[in-house]
């Protein structure tokens, strides 16, 4: 009798141990599955965040108009951009499809354009914001005649919503730019200078008519 009880107790103990081991095994499996599932979720969140950031970056880049338009030259010699010109405020460097740029994503701070004449090249991203406010931007290279540069500077200084700066990256010695429009002129006495100013200083092309040309960035 005693022997039978011992055998039964041993068997029960063995089953308990087996059940305990099985339970521990299940717990280990559950922990592994939980950790794996968590890792998948975290990876998914990270991947989603990366995609979101890339998407935002891609949208911002696409909005600058690069590769999404072209100039069409009118009978008056003014080149008009046919395509997308983004208007987002961005902090990254924007690569514009033309030089000087006539629009696109830009810095949130504009260059002062209340007849401001700058002696150094400007950050395009700030100058584009000035164009958005309806300014005309006069740019010139080192090939421009000094007399023309001086005469144009004098004109700019007495004309609100204009600015002027050197730009040795542009293809022609003297160029005039407004939002979505641009032309080359032969010099300060070229009649097209006055025509461009009259049409585009706070012209119909202005995305934000009446916006300030002061209180921005100076040089």
C-alpha positions as CSV (number, residue, x, y, z in Angstrom):
1,X,0.0,0.0,0.0
2,X,2.7,2.4,1.0
3,X,4.6,1.5,-2.1
4,X,1.5,2.3,-4.3
5,X,1.1,5.7,-2.6
6,X,4.7,6.5,-3.2
7,X,4.4,5.5,-6.9
8,X,1.2,7.7,-7.3
9,X,2.9,10.6,-5.5
10,X,5.9,10.3,-7.8
11,X,3.8,10.1,-10.9
12,X,1.8,13.2,-9.8
13,X,5.0,15.0,-9.1
14,X,6.3,14.1,-12.5
15,X,3.2,15.3,-14.2
16,X,3.3,18.5,-12.2
17,X,6.9,19.0,-13.3
18,X,6.0,18.2,-16.9
19,X,3.1,20.7,-16.7
20,X,5.4,23.3,-15.2
21,X,8.0,22.8,-17.9
22,X,5.2,23.0,-20.6
23,X,3.9,26.2,-19.0
24,X,7.4,27.7,-18.8
25,X,7.9,26.7,-22.4
26,X,4.6,28.5,-23.4
27,X,5.6,31.6,-21.5
28,X,9.0,31.7,-23.3
29,X,7.2,31.3,-26.6
30,X,4.7,34.0,-25.8
31,X,7.5,36.3,-24.7
32,X,9.4,35.7,-27.9
33,X,6.2,36.3,-30.0
34,X,5.4,39.4,-28.0
35,X,9.0,40.8,-28.6
36,X,8.9,39.9,-32.2
37,X,5.5,41.5,-32.7
38,X,6.7,44.6,-30.9
39,X,9.7,44.8,-33.1
40,X,7.5,44.5,-36.2
41,X,5.3,47.3,-34.9
42,X,8.2,49.5,-34.1
43,X,9.8,48.8,-37.5
44,X,6.5,49.7,-39.1
45,X,6.3,52.9,-37.3
46,X,9.9,53.8,-38.1
47,X,9.4,52.9,-41.7
48,X,6.1,55.0,-41.8
49,X,7.9,58.0,-40.3
50,X,10.7,57.7,-42.9
51,X,8.2,57.4,-45.7
52,X,6.3,60.5,-44.3
53,X,9.5,62.5,-44.1
54,X,10.6,61.5,-47.5
55,X,7.2,62.2,-48.9
56,X,7.2,65.7,-47.3
57,X,10.7,66.3,-48.7
58,X,9.7,65.0,-52.1
59,X,6.6,67.2,-52.2
60,X,8.7,70.2,-51.2
61,X,11.3,69.4,-53.9
62,X,8.7,68.8,-56.6
63,X,7.0,72.1,-55.7
64,X,10.0,74.1,-56.6
65,X,9.1,73.7,-60.2
66,X,12.3,71.8,-61.2
67,X,11.7,69.8,-64.3
68,X,8.0,70.7,-64.3
69,X,7.9,73.6,-66.7
70,X,9.7,75.7,-69.3
71,X,9.9,79.3,-70.5
72,X,7.9,80.5,-73.4
73,X,9.2,83.7,-75.0
74,X,6.6,86.2,-76.1
75,X,6.7,88.7,-79.0
76,X,7.8,91.3,-76.5
77,X,10.9,89.3,-75.5
78,X,9.6,88.5,-72.0
79,X,10.0,84.8,-71.1
80,X,7.0,83.4,-69.2
81,X,7.3,80.3,-67.1
82,X,4.8,77.7,-68.1
83,X,4.6,75.1,-65.3
84,X,4.6,74.6,-61.6
85,X,6.1,77.2,-59.3
86,X,5.8,76.1,-55.6
87,X,5.1,78.6,-52.9
88,X,6.0,76.6,-49.8
89,X,8.2,78.1,-47.1
90,X,11.1,75.8,-46.6
91,X,14.4,75.7,-44.7
92,X,16.3,73.4,-47.1
93,X,18.2,74.6,-50.1
94,X,16.0,74.8,-53.2
95,X,17.4,73.9,-56.6
96,X,15.7,76.2,-59.1
97,X,15.4,75.3,-62.8
98,X,16.4,78.8,-63.9
99,X,18.9,81.5,-62.9
100,X,17.9,83.9,-61.5
101,X,14.8,82.0,-60.3
102,X,11.4,83.5,-61.0
103,X,9.5,81.6,-58.4
104,X,9.3,78.3,-56.5
105,X,9.6,77.2,-52.9
106,X,11.5,79.8,-50.8
107,X,12.7,80.9,-47.4
108,X,10.1,82.4,-45.1
109,X,12.1,85.6,-44.9
110,X,12.1,87.9,-47.9
111,X,14.9,90.2,-49.0
112,X,14.0,93.9,-48.5
113,X,12.9,95.2,-51.8
114,X,11.9,98.8,-51.2
115,X,14.3,100.1,-53.8
116,X,17.2,98.1,-52.2
117,X,20.5,97.8,-54.1
118,X,22.8,95.1,-52.9
119,X,26.5,94.8,-53.8
120,X,26.8,91.1,-53.2
121,X,25.0,88.1,-54.6
122,X,21.8,87.2,-52.8
123,X,20.4,83.9,-51.4
124,X,18.0,83.0,-54.1
125,X,15.5,81.6,-51.6
126,X,15.1,85.0,-49.9
127,X,14.9,86.9,-53.2
128,X,12.2,84.6,-54.6
129,X,10.1,85.5,-51.6
130,X,10.5,89.2,-52.7
131,X,9.2,88.2,-56.1
132,X,6.2,86.6,-54.4
133,X,5.5,90.1,-52.9
134,X,5.4,91.6,-56.4
135,X,9.0,92.9,-56.6
136,X,11.1,93.2,-59.8
137,X,14.6,91.9,-59.3
138,X,17.4,93.5,-61.4
139,X,20.5,91.3,-61.7
140,X,23.8,91.7,-63.5
141,X,27.1,90.0,-64.1
142,X,30.7,91.3,-64.2
143,X,30.3,91.7,-67.9
144,X,27.7,94.5,-67.5
145,X,29.0,98.0,-68.2
146,X,29.5,100.1,-65.0
147,X,27.5,103.0,-66.4
148,X,24.5,100.7,-67.0
149,X,24.8,99.2,-63.5
150,X,25.0,102.7,-61.9
151,X,22.0,103.9,-63.9
152,X,19.9,100.8,-63.1
153,X,20.8,101.2,-59.4
154,X,19.6,104.8,-59.5
155,X,16.3,103.6,-61.0
156,X,15.9,100.9,-58.5
157,X,16.6,103.2,-55.5
158,X,13.6,105.4,-56.4
159,X,11.2,102.5,-57.2
160,X,9.4,100.7,-54.4
161,X,9.0,96.9,-54.8
162,X,12.3,96.5,-56.6
163,X,15.8,95.2,-55.7
164,X,19.1,94.8,-57.4
165,X,22.1,92.5,-57.0
166,X,25.0,90.9,-58.9
167,X,24.6,87.4,-60.2
168,X,27.5,85.9,-62.1
169,X,25.7,82.6,-62.5
170,X,23.1,84.0,-65.0
171,X,23.7,83.7,-68.7
172,X,23.3,87.4,-69.8
173,X,24.9,90.6,-68.5
174,X,21.7,92.2,-67.4
175,X,18.4,90.5,-66.6
176,X,15.1,91.5,-65.1
177,X,12.9,89.0,-63.1
178,X,9.4,89.0,-61.6
179,X,7.3,86.1,-60.4
180,X,7.0,83.8,-63.4
181,X,8.5,86.2,-65.8
182,X,12.0,87.2,-67.0
183,X,13.8,89.0,-69.7
184,X,17.3,90.2,-70.9
185,X,18.0,93.8,-71.6
186,X,20.9,95.4,-73.4
187,X,21.5,98.2,-70.9
188,X,20.0,100.8,-68.7
189,X,18.7,102.8,-71.8
190,X,16.9,99.8,-73.2
191,X,13.2,100.8,-73.4
192,X,12.3,97.4,-72.2
193,X,13.5,98.2,-68.8
194,X,10.7,100.8,-68.2
195,X,8.2,98.5,-69.9
196,X,9.1,95.6,-67.6
197,X,8.9,97.8,-64.5
198,X,5.6,99.2,-65.5
199,X,4.1,95.8,-66.1
200,X,5.5,93.7,-63.3
201,X,6.2,96.0,-60.3
202,X,3.2,94.9,-58.2
203,X,1.8,93.5,-61.5
204,X,-1.0,91.0,-62.1
205,X,1.4,88.1,-61.7
206,X,2.0,89.0,-58.0
207,X,0.9,86.1,-55.8
208,X,0.7,88.3,-52.7
209,X,-0.1,91.9,-53.8
210,X,0.5,94.5,-51.2
211,X,2.7,92.3,-49.0
212,X,5.6,94.1,-47.4
213,X,9.0,94.8,-49.0
214,X,10.4,96.1,-45.8
215,X,11.0,94.4,-42.4
216,X,12.7,91.4,-44.1
217,X,16.4,90.6,-44.6
218,X,19.0,93.2,-45.5
219,X,22.6,92.7,-46.5
